[in-house]
Amino acid sequence: MIDLSSIPADRPVLIAGPTASGKSALALRIAQESGGVIVNADAIQVFENWRILTARPSPGDESAAPHALYGHVPYDADYSVGHWLREVAPRLETGPRPIITGGTGLYFTALTEGLADIPATPPEVRETANKIVLEQGVDALLSEIDEATFHRIDRQNPMRVQRAWEVLQTTGRGLAHWQDTTPPPLLPLSNCTAIVVEADKDWLTPRIERRFDQMLDMGALDEARANLDRWDPTLLSSKAIGAPELIAHLQGLMPLKDAREAATIATRQFAKRQRTWFRARMKNWHRLNAAEF
């Protein structure tokens, strides 16, 4: 376990953790005590159209310390780990030291281990993938992925499965091949303080449920209503947990009670996938128990 008082004030800090584990509050505490700019490492918090539902920092938090890469991407834009790395890179070279926090494990892995220079997915390939998923389900994509990639990716994550399929279709080479020819990382672990916030399931589950109720109290349903007319389930921004459920409620497809239950179940499942990733891919990171800070 890491002692927060021992974190050097002149080194970048990375804070990964499952949803609702308190990692944003920890980043804010470190920024206020020893300086730095809090940089988002959550793949959905970058989008402008979901502030409440993605638990982006509040205006009060943003006024308490500098924040970056939150809510700056249009709702219908494509955004990938490559986009994120290009935006993070300058912050590693100049300005206040970055305190990079979020729950997207792939972002942290790409930052500290390197990212393969994979060509962008053409729109027609993306459209084909979306159509297959809509009509046949994500397993139809999984069955066409090369064997090496099949055994390496998180097969329970539809976004990762679709990405692997698109890479193979676009380049003729599996994602595993590209990963095996990865260039050096932007920020090796030896050059930063890397922390994984660990949260026990029994401790985290009630927090997830309370937080979604708080989101509803804060206006998450109004936020969903503002997105209703332009709702497109194939957009990356539409992957915000709780968004499909609240949209379904507004479309008259399910009662709000059922939407709340489905959203909290989806959040618990997402947190489980996050914890699995962190255990498998972040073995050399410092550990911090969420219940102890």
VMD Tcl script that draws the C-alpha trace (Angstrom):
set ca {
  {0.00 0.00 0.00}
  {1.23 3.51 -0.80}
  {1.59 6.37 1.66}
  {0.04 9.43 -0.01}
  {2.42 11.75 1.83}
  {5.34 10.08 0.05}
  {4.21 11.02 -3.47}
  {6.81 13.33 -5.09}
  {5.35 16.70 -6.07}
  {7.37 16.89 -9.29}
  {6.34 13.57 -10.87}
  {3.19 12.71 -12.83}
  {0.60 10.73 -10.88}
  {-1.65 8.06 -12.38}
  {-4.79 7.00 -10.49}
  {-6.81 4.12 -11.91}
  {-9.79 2.53 -10.22}
  {-13.27 1.13 -10.73}
  {-16.27 3.38 -11.09}
  {-17.54 4.97 -7.86}
  {-14.33 4.13 -5.97}
  {-13.46 7.74 -5.11}
  {-10.48 8.14 -7.45}
  {-11.58 11.61 -8.63}
  {-11.77 12.82 -5.04}
  {-8.31 11.40 -4.43}
  {-6.93 13.21 -7.48}
  {-8.47 16.46 -6.26}
  {-6.95 15.99 -2.81}
  {-3.48 15.45 -4.26}
  {-3.83 18.45 -6.58}
  {-4.89 20.73 -3.72}
  {-2.17 19.50 -1.37}
  {0.80 19.40 -3.73}
  {-0.25 20.94 -7.04}
  {-0.98 19.67 -10.51}
  {-3.66 19.52 -13.20}
  {-6.21 16.70 -13.09}
  {-6.36 15.00 -16.49}
  {-9.24 12.74 -17.47}
  {-8.57 9.10 -18.38}
  {-12.17 7.98 -18.84}
  {-13.27 7.16 -22.39}
  {-16.82 8.50 -21.95}
  {-16.20 11.53 -19.72}
  {-14.56 13.22 -22.72}
  {-17.97 13.74 -24.36}
  {-19.86 16.98 -23.88}
  {-23.37 15.54 -23.66}
  {-23.19 13.44 -20.47}
  {-21.96 15.37 -17.46}
  {-24.16 13.97 -14.70}
  {-24.46 10.40 -15.94}
  {-20.70 9.95 -16.38}
  {-19.93 11.54 -12.97}
  {-17.71 14.21 -14.44}
  {-16.18 16.57 -11.86}
  {-18.61 19.18 -10.61}
  {-18.16 22.89 -11.34}
  {-17.07 23.23 -7.72}
  {-14.35 20.63 -8.15}
  {-13.22 22.25 -11.39}
  {-12.86 25.58 -9.62}
  {-10.87 23.99 -6.78}
  {-8.10 22.69 -9.09}
  {-7.29 22.77 -12.82}
  {-8.97 20.00 -14.87}
  {-8.38 18.92 -18.47}
  {-9.92 16.68 -21.16}
  {-13.39 16.59 -19.63}
  {-16.45 17.17 -21.81}
  {-14.49 18.64 -24.72}
  {-15.51 16.19 -27.48}
  {-18.77 16.57 -29.50}
  {-21.41 13.91 -28.81}
  {-21.23 12.44 -32.32}
  {-17.43 12.41 -32.68}
  {-15.20 9.38 -32.83}
  {-12.63 9.22 -30.06}
  {-10.02 6.56 -29.41}
  {-7.05 5.83 -27.20}
  {-4.91 7.31 -29.97}
  {-6.80 10.61 -29.79}
  {-6.37 10.61 -26.03}
  {-2.62 9.96 -26.14}
  {-2.11 12.79 -28.60}
  {-3.91 15.16 -26.22}
  {-2.05 13.94 -23.15}
  {1.45 14.01 -24.69}
  {2.00 17.81 -24.49}
  {0.96 17.79 -20.83}
  {3.82 15.43 -20.05}
  {6.32 17.93 -21.42}
  {5.21 21.36 -20.18}
  {2.92 22.96 -17.63}
  {1.79 21.70 -14.21}
  {2.47 18.06 -13.46}
  {-0.46 15.91 -14.60}
  {-2.55 13.86 -12.19}
  {-4.17 11.47 -14.64}
  {-7.23 9.71 -13.30}
  {-9.99 7.53 -14.68}
  {-11.31 4.04 -15.13}
  {-10.34 3.22 -18.72}
  {-7.58 0.67 -18.25}
  {-6.63 0.69 -21.92}
  {-5.70 4.37 -21.72}
  {-3.29 3.75 -18.85}
  {-1.80 0.67 -20.50}
  {-1.23 2.55 -23.75}
  {0.32 5.46 -21.86}
  {2.75 3.35 -19.81}
  {3.40 0.43 -22.17}
  {3.00 2.01 -25.61}
  {0.36 1.97 -28.33}
  {0.56 0.37 -31.75}
  {0.16 2.81 -34.65}
  {-2.98 1.21 -36.11}
  {-4.59 2.92 -39.14}
  {-7.94 4.58 -38.48}
  {-11.09 2.56 -39.13}
  {-12.87 3.69 -42.33}
  {-16.50 4.80 -41.79}
  {-17.84 1.97 -43.98}
  {-16.10 -0.66 -41.83}
  {-17.51 0.93 -38.67}
  {-21.00 1.01 -40.21}
  {-20.74 -2.68 -41.15}
  {-19.64 -3.59 -37.63}
  {-22.49 -1.60 -36.10}
  {-24.99 -3.32 -38.38}
  {-23.71 -6.79 -37.50}
  {-23.88 -6.06 -33.78}
  {-27.39 -4.64 -34.11}
  {-28.73 -7.54 -36.17}
  {-26.71 -10.53 -34.94}
  {-25.04 -9.50 -31.71}
  {-21.39 -9.00 -30.79}
  {-20.67 -12.74 -30.84}
  {-20.94 -12.61 -34.63}
  {-17.90 -10.32 -34.65}
  {-16.07 -12.42 -32.09}
  {-16.32 -15.51 -34.27}
  {-14.39 -13.74 -37.06}
  {-11.47 -12.47 -34.97}
  {-8.05 -14.07 -35.43}
  {-7.04 -16.66 -32.85}
  {-4.20 -14.72 -31.23}
  {-6.39 -11.67 -30.68}
  {-9.32 -13.84 -29.54}
  {-7.29 -15.19 -26.63}
  {-5.85 -11.80 -25.67}
  {-8.72 -9.31 -25.63}
  {-11.46 -8.88 -23.03}
  {-14.18 -10.89 -24.77}
  {-16.80 -9.64 -22.32}
  {-16.31 -6.06 -23.49}
  {-18.34 -5.38 -26.67}
  {-16.34 -2.25 -27.49}
  {-13.05 -4.15 -27.40}
  {-14.46 -6.98 -29.51}
  {-15.73 -4.57 -32.13}
  {-12.43 -2.71 -32.16}
  {-10.53 -5.98 -32.74}
  {-12.87 -6.92 -35.60}
  {-12.52 -3.49 -37.21}
  {-8.71 -3.61 -37.02}
  {-8.62 -7.00 -38.73}
  {-11.02 -5.87 -41.45}
  {-9.18 -2.57 -42.00}
  {-5.57 -3.77 -41.99}
  {-5.71 -7.50 -42.70}
  {-3.73 -8.02 -39.49}
  {-5.06 -8.95 -36.08}
  {-4.95 -6.58 -33.13}
  {-2.50 -8.94 -31.40}
  {-0.02 -8.45 -34.26}
  {-0.20 -4.67 -33.91}
  {0.21 -4.89 -30.14}
  {3.32 -7.03 -30.57}
  {4.97 -4.29 -32.66}
  {4.27 -1.52 -30.18}
  {6.63 1.51 -29.95}
  {8.05 2.80 -26.62}
  {5.56 4.32 -24.15}
  {5.04 8.03 -23.59}
  {5.30 7.62 -19.81}
  {7.09 4.55 -18.42}
  {6.03 3.49 -14.93}
  {9.51 4.33 -13.67}
  {8.85 8.01 -14.44}
  {5.63 8.42 -12.47}
  {3.68 7.42 -9.37}
  {1.06 4.89 -10.48}
  {-1.79 4.01 -8.12}
  {-4.62 1.52 -8.44}
  {-7.56 2.15 -6.13}
  {-8.83 -1.23 -4.96}
  {-12.47 -1.53 -3.92}
  {-14.06 -4.63 -2.45}
  {-17.31 -5.66 -4.13}
  {-19.30 -5.50 -0.88}
  {-18.00 -1.98 -0.23}
  {-18.44 -0.75 -3.79}
  {-21.93 -2.07 -4.63}
  {-23.86 0.16 -2.18}
  {-21.87 3.17 -3.40}
  {-22.82 2.39 -6.99}
  {-26.48 2.19 -6.07}
  {-26.40 5.40 -4.02}
  {-24.54 7.25 -6.74}
  {-27.08 6.42 -9.43}
  {-29.87 7.66 -7.16}
  {-27.86 10.84 -6.64}
  {-27.51 11.20 -10.40}
  {-31.27 11.00 -10.77}
  {-31.68 13.62 -8.04}
  {-29.16 15.85 -9.83}
  {-31.07 15.72 -13.13}
  {-29.77 12.68 -15.03}
  {-33.23 12.11 -16.49}
  {-33.34 15.67 -17.83}
  {-29.87 15.11 -19.26}
  {-31.15 12.01 -21.05}
  {-34.17 13.94 -22.29}
  {-31.83 16.53 -23.83}
  {-30.20 13.69 -25.79}
  {-33.42 11.97 -26.80}
  {-33.97 13.58 -30.22}
  {-30.41 12.88 -31.34}
  {-30.06 9.46 -29.71}
  {-28.00 7.01 -31.75}
  {-27.00 3.81 -29.93}
  {-24.05 3.25 -32.29}
  {-22.24 6.40 -31.12}
  {-19.43 5.98 -28.61}
  {-20.96 8.66 -26.39}
  {-24.10 6.50 -26.17}
  {-22.10 3.88 -24.28}
  {-22.42 5.97 -21.11}
  {-23.66 3.54 -18.49}
  {-27.28 4.30 -17.72}
  {-27.88 6.20 -20.94}
  {-29.59 3.36 -22.89}
  {-31.75 2.57 -19.87}
  {-32.90 6.15 -19.28}
  {-33.50 6.67 -22.99}
  {-35.59 3.47 -23.03}
  {-37.64 4.85 -20.15}
  {-38.22 8.13 -21.98}
  {-39.25 6.17 -25.07}
  {-41.90 4.42 -22.99}
  {-40.17 1.04 -23.12}
  {-39.62 0.53 -19.38}
  {-40.63 2.08 -16.04}
  {-38.08 4.31 -14.33}
  {-37.73 1.77 -11.52}
  {-36.68 -0.91 -14.02}
  {-34.34 1.52 -15.80}
  {-32.65 2.31 -12.49}
  {-32.23 -1.38 -11.68}
  {-30.84 -2.20 -15.14}
  {-28.42 0.72 -14.98}
  {-27.07 -0.22 -11.55}
  {-26.62 -3.84 -12.67}
  {-24.73 -2.64 -15.75}
  {-22.54 -0.44 -13.54}
  {-21.72 -3.34 -11.21}
  {-20.80 -5.51 -14.19}
  {-18.61 -2.73 -15.58}
  {-16.84 -2.32 -12.23}
  {-16.16 -6.06 -12.18}
  {-14.53 -5.87 -15.63}
  {-12.46 -2.91 -14.49}
  {-11.20 -4.73 -11.41}
  {-10.31 -7.75 -13.55}
  {-8.30 -5.54 -15.94}
  {-6.47 -3.78 -13.14}
  {-5.50 -7.05 -11.46}
  {-4.25 -8.55 -14.73}
  {-2.55 -5.54 -16.32}
  {-1.41 -3.35 -13.40}
  {0.48 -5.77 -11.18}
  {3.40 -3.35 -10.75}
  {1.28 -0.39 -9.67}
  {0.95 0.79 -6.07}
  {-2.25 -0.36 -4.36}
  {-4.58 1.82 -2.28}
  {-7.69 0.56 -0.50}
  {-10.66 2.77 -1.35}
  {-12.13 2.29 2.13}
  {-9.00 3.73 3.78}
  {-8.59 7.19 2.28}
}
mol new
graphics top color blue
foreach p $ca { graphics top sphere $p radius 0.5 }
foreach p [lrange $ca 0 end-1] q [lrange $ca 1 end] { graphics top cylinder $p $q radius 0.2 }
display resetview
